[in-house]
Amino acid sequence: MLKILVIFTGGTIGSTKQNQWISTDSQMNHVLIEKYQENAHRSVTFTCQNPFTLLSEDMTGESLHQLGAFVLENSSREYDGIIITHGSDTIQYSAAMLSYALGNIPLPILLVCSNYVLDDPRANGMANFAAAVDFIASSAGNGVFVPYRNADGNIIIHRGTRILPHLPYQDDLVSILDQYYGRMESNGHFQPNPNVQPGNGKFCALCLPPQAGSHILRLWPYPGSAYPMLTEPYPAAILLDTYHSGTLCSATPGMKDFFTQAWKLQIPVFLTGANIEADYDSVKAWNELHIITLPQASPIAMYMKLWMLLSTFPDIDRESLAQHMNTSMQGDLIS
C-alpha cells in the first residue's frame, strides 16, 4: 500500500466560493481526500499535515521559507512520496524553490493546484491530485514535479525548475520550450516525453530563501519604461526579463548610466529569457554594460536560483555567482 504525505497549504484547491468571493476553507482538505478515495483504483494511506493556509498570491519570503523547512523536515520519513496542495498563482516559485532546496532527494514531491474551486465542474484539481498519486505509484522519477491538466485534457508532468508563468486570463501550464517531463495516461500510467532534454547537472541543495525577502531588483521591458535610481540599501543583484525575442530596448533613457552605476557598485546584473546566440543590434549594448546573459531557462527558476544562491553564499563575488547561475542545477538549464 502506498504511503503518501499530503501537505495542505491552501490555494484555490483548498477554497470555496461564497457570495462571489473565493476564500480558503479548511474543510476542503477533507473533501479532496474523500473525493479521491471515492473513485480510487489503488490503495493509499494518506498522512495529512497543514503547516499554514493562504491564497498563493499572498506567498512571501516567510511562507516560502516555512514551506521549504516543513518539507525538508518530513522528507526523510518513510513515505513513498509527498503531495503539496498549493495555489496556482505562485506554484512555479514554490516548485523551483523546493527543487533547489532538496537537491537530489530520493523520493517524488508533487505540487498540486486547481484552476477552479473543487465543486466547480471546470476544476482540474481532482485530476491533478489523482495524477500525482499515479506518478508516485509509477516510480517514474524522484525530485520535484507539478502535474497539471490543461484545456486539451492532457495531464502533463512538469519538472519543478522548468515551468513558465501562466499567460494572462489562461489556465494552462507549460514548460519552457515544451521540455516537460512526461504525461499521465488515462489508465494511470506514466509516459515520458521522448523529446525532453535530461538537464543533467549538479544536484546540490541550496539554502532556503531568507524570510525577509530576496533583495533582488527584477525589471521587465516595456515601451516608455525608465530605469530606477540605485540608492541605499542597494539590491544584492539585478535580474532583467526580456521581450519574447530575447531583446531589451537599448534606447531607454538612462540605461547606460544605470548599468554603469551597477557595475561600479559591484551589483551583478543578469538577463533571462534571451538566446545567447541572438544577433539583434540592440543586443550589442548589453555586452558593453557588463550584463550577464543566462542560458535558456524558466525566468521564475532563475529568480529563485539567484535568490537562494545569494542566501547560500552571502559573500560570493560577482564572477563566482555568474558561474553558479550558468551551471545546471536540478535540470533547470536547457542545454
C-alpha positions in Angstrom: 0.0 0.0 0.0 1.3 3.5 -0.9 2.1 5.8 1.9 1.8 9.5 0.9 2.2 12.6 3.0 -0.2 15.3 1.9 0.8 18.9 2.9 -2.1 21.3 2.6 -1.2 25.0 2.2 -4.5 26.5 0.8 -4.9 28.0 -2.6 -7.9 27.6 -4.8 -7.8 23.8 -4.4 -8.4 24.3 -0.7 -11.0 27.1 -1.1 -14.8 27.6 -1.5 -16.8 30.3 -3.2 -19.3 32.2 -1.2 -21.1 35.4 -2.2 -18.8 35.8 -5.2 -15.7 35.6 -3.1 -13.2 32.8 -3.0 -11.5 32.1 0.3 -9.7 29.2 1.9 -11.7 26.6 3.7 -10.1 24.0 5.9 -12.9 21.6 5.3 -11.8 21.3 1.6 -8.7 19.4 2.8 -11.0 16.5 3.9 -13.2 16.9 0.7 -10.1 16.4 -1.5 -9.1 13.1 0.2 -12.7 11.8 0.3 -13.3 12.6 -3.3 -10.1 10.8 -4.3 -10.9 7.7 -2.3 -14.4 7.5 -3.7 -13.0 6.8 -7.1 -9.6 5.4 -6.2 -8.3 2.5 -8.2 -5.4 1.8 -5.8 -4.9 1.6 -2.0 -3.3 4.6 -0.4 -2.6 5.6 3.1 -2.6 9.4 3.4 -1.0 11.3 6.3 -2.2 14.9 6.3 -0.5 18.0 7.6 -1.4 21.7 7.4 1.6 23.9 8.3 -0.3 27.1 7.1 -3.2 28.2 5.0 -3.2 31.0 2.5 -4.0 32.0 -1.1 -0.9 31.6 -3.1 -0.8 35.2 -4.2 0.0 36.1 -0.6 3.1 33.9 -0.6 6.0 35.8 0.9 9.7 35.1 1.7 8.5 34.0 5.1 5.9 31.5 3.8 8.3 30.1 1.2 10.9 29.5 3.9 8.2 27.9 6.1 7.1 25.6 3.4 10.6 24.6 2.5 11.6 23.9 6.1 8.4 21.8 6.6 9.1 19.7 3.6 12.7 19.2 4.5 11.7 18.1 8.0 9.3 15.5 6.6 11.2 14.3 3.5 13.4 11.9 5.5 10.5 9.9 6.8 9.2 6.6 5.4 6.9 7.9 2.6 6.6 6.8 -1.0 6.1 10.4 -1.9 4.8 13.8 -0.9 1.9 15.8 -2.4 1.6 19.5 -1.6 -1.6 21.3 -2.4 -0.9 24.9 -3.5 -2.4 27.8 -5.3 -1.7 28.2 -9.0 -0.5 31.9 -8.9 2.9 31.1 -7.4 3.2 27.4 -7.8 6.1 27.9 -10.2 8.1 29.8 -7.5 7.5 27.1 -4.8 8.3 24.3 -7.2 11.6 25.9 -8.1 12.4 26.7 -4.5 11.8 23.1 -3.4 13.8 21.8 -6.3 16.9 23.8 -5.4 16.5 23.3 -1.6 16.0 19.5 -1.8 18.8 18.6 -4.2 18.8 15.0 -5.4 16.1 13.9 -3.0 15.3 10.1 -3.2 11.5 10.4 -3.5 8.9 12.2 -5.6 7.4 15.5 -4.4 4.5 16.9 -6.3 2.8 20.2 -6.1 -0.9 20.2 -7.0 -3.2 23.1 -7.7 -6.6 23.7 -9.2 -7.8 26.2 -11.7 -11.2 26.5 -10.0 -12.6 25.5 -6.6 -13.3 21.8 -6.4 -17.1 21.9 -6.6 -16.8 23.8 -9.9 -17.3 21.3 -12.8 -14.5 23.1 -14.7 -12.0 22.4 -12.0 -8.9 20.2 -12.7 -7.8 19.9 -9.1 -9.0 16.3 -8.6 -7.5 15.2 -11.9 -4.2 16.8 -10.9 -4.3 15.2 -7.4 -5.0 11.7 -8.9 -2.2 12.2 -11.4 0.2 13.0 -8.5 -0.8 9.7 -6.8 -0.4 7.8 -10.0 3.0 9.3 -10.6 4.2 8.3 -7.2 2.9 4.8 -7.7 4.7 4.6 -11.1 8.1 5.2 -9.6 8.8 7.4 -12.7 11.3 9.7 -11.0 12.5 11.5 -7.9 12.6 15.2 -7.3 10.0 18.0 -7.5 7.2 17.9 -10.2 3.9 19.6 -11.0 1.1 17.6 -12.6 -1.4 19.7 -14.4 -4.3 19.1 -16.8 -4.5 21.7 -19.5 -7.6 22.7 -21.5 -6.8 20.0 -24.1 -7.4 17.3 -21.4 -3.8 16.1 -21.3 -2.2 15.8 -17.8 1.4 16.9 -18.1 4.1 16.3 -15.5 6.4 19.3 -15.3 9.8 19.4 -13.8 9.8 21.9 -10.9 12.6 24.1 -12.4 11.2 24.3 -15.9 7.7 25.8 -15.6 6.8 29.1 -17.2 4.3 31.7 -15.8 0.7 31.4 -16.7 -0.4 33.6 -19.6 -2.9 36.3 -18.6 -6.5 35.0 -18.4 -5.5 31.5 -19.2 -5.2 28.4 -17.0 -2.8 26.2 -19.0 0.6 25.4 -17.5 3.6 24.8 -19.8 7.3 24.1 -19.5 10.0 26.1 -21.3 10.4 25.0 -24.9 7.9 22.2 -24.3 10.5 20.4 -22.2 8.0 18.8 -19.9 9.0 15.6 -18.0 6.2 13.4 -19.3 2.4 12.8 -19.2 0.0 10.7 -17.3 -2.2 8.5 -19.5 -5.9 7.9 -18.8 -5.0 4.4 -17.4 -2.8 6.0 -14.8 0.5 5.0 -16.5 3.3 7.5 -16.9 4.6 8.2 -20.4 8.0 10.0 -20.5 8.5 12.8 -23.0 10.7 11.3 -25.8 11.9 14.8 -26.8 12.9 16.1 -23.4 16.5 17.0 -22.7 17.5 15.4 -19.4 19.1 18.6 -18.0 22.0 16.8 -16.4 24.0 18.9 -14.0 24.6 19.5 -10.3 22.1 18.2 -7.8 23.2 20.2 -4.8 20.9 21.6 -2.0 20.8 25.4 -1.7 19.8 27.2 1.5 16.1 28.1 1.8 15.3 31.7 0.8 15.6 34.1 3.7 12.3 35.1 5.3 13.0 38.8 4.9 12.8 38.8 1.1 15.1 38.5 -1.9 16.6 42.0 -2.2 16.8 41.3 -5.9 15.7 44.1 -8.3 13.7 42.5 -11.1 12.9 44.6 -14.2 10.6 44.0 -17.2 10.9 45.8 -20.5 8.0 47.9 -21.9 7.9 50.9 -24.2 8.3 54.1 -22.2 10.0 52.4 -19.3 12.6 54.2 -17.1 15.3 52.6 -15.0 15.1 53.4 -11.3 17.7 55.2 -9.2 20.1 52.9 -7.4 20.1 54.1 -3.8 20.9 52.5 -0.5 20.2 49.9 0.6 21.4 48.6 -2.8 20.0 45.5 -4.3 22.0 42.3 -4.0 21.5 41.6 -7.7 19.5 42.7 -10.7 17.5 40.3 -12.9 16.3 41.6 -16.3 13.5 39.9 -18.2 13.3 40.4 -22.0 10.7 40.6 -24.8 9.8 37.3 -26.3 12.6 37.6 -28.9 15.2 37.9 -26.2 15.7 41.7 -26.5 15.6 44.8 -24.5 15.2 48.5 -25.5 18.7 49.8 -26.0 17.4 53.4 -26.3 15.7 53.7 -22.9 16.8 57.0 -21.3 19.3 56.4 -18.5 20.0 52.8 -19.4 23.8 53.3 -19.8 24.1 55.3 -16.6 22.0 52.7 -14.6 24.1 49.7 -15.6 27.4 51.7 -15.3 26.5 52.6 -11.8 25.5 48.9 -11.0 28.9 47.8 -12.3 30.8 50.4 -10.2 28.7 49.2 -7.1 29.6 45.6 -7.9 25.9 44.7 -8.3 25.7 41.7 -10.6 23.2 42.1 -13.5 21.7 39.0 -15.1 19.5 38.8 -18.2 17.0 35.9 -18.6 14.8 35.0 -21.5 17.4 35.7 -24.1 19.0 33.4 -26.6 22.8 33.7 -26.2 23.1 33.4 -30.0 20.8 36.4 -30.6 22.2 38.8 -33.1 19.9 41.8 -32.9 21.6 45.2 -33.0 20.1 46.1 -29.6 22.0 43.2 -28.0 25.3 44.9 -28.6 24.6 47.4 -25.8 24.3 44.6 -23.2 27.8 43.3 -23.8 29.2 46.8 -23.3 27.3 47.3 -20.0 28.6 44.0 -18.3 25.2 42.3 -18.4 25.5 38.6 -18.0 23.2 36.7 -20.3 21.9 33.4 -18.8 21.2 30.2 -20.7 17.7 29.2 -21.7 15.7 28.5 -18.6 12.5 29.5 -16.9 12.8 33.1 -15.7 11.0 32.2 -12.5 13.5 29.4 -11.8 16.4 31.8 -12.5 14.9 34.3 -10.0 14.6 31.6 -7.3 18.1 30.2 -8.1 19.6 33.7 -7.8 17.8 34.4 -4.5 18.9 31.1 -3.0 22.5 31.3 -4.2 22.8 34.7 -2.5 21.4 33.1 0.7 23.7 30.1 0.5 26.8 32.1 -0.3 26.3 35.6 1.2 29.8 36.7 0.5 30.0 35.4 -3.1 31.7 37.6 -5.7 30.2 38.5 -9.0 32.2 36.1 -11.1 31.5 33.1 -8.9 27.8 33.9 -8.8 27.8 34.1 -12.5 29.5 30.7 -12.8 26.8 29.1 -10.5 24.0 30.8 -12.4 25.4 29.3 -15.6 25.7 25.8 -14.2 22.7 23.5 -14.5 21.2 22.6 -11.1 18.2 20.2 -10.7 17.8 20.2 -14.5 17.0 23.9 -14.8 19.0 24.8 -17.8 18.1 23.8 -21.3 21.4 22.7 -22.9 
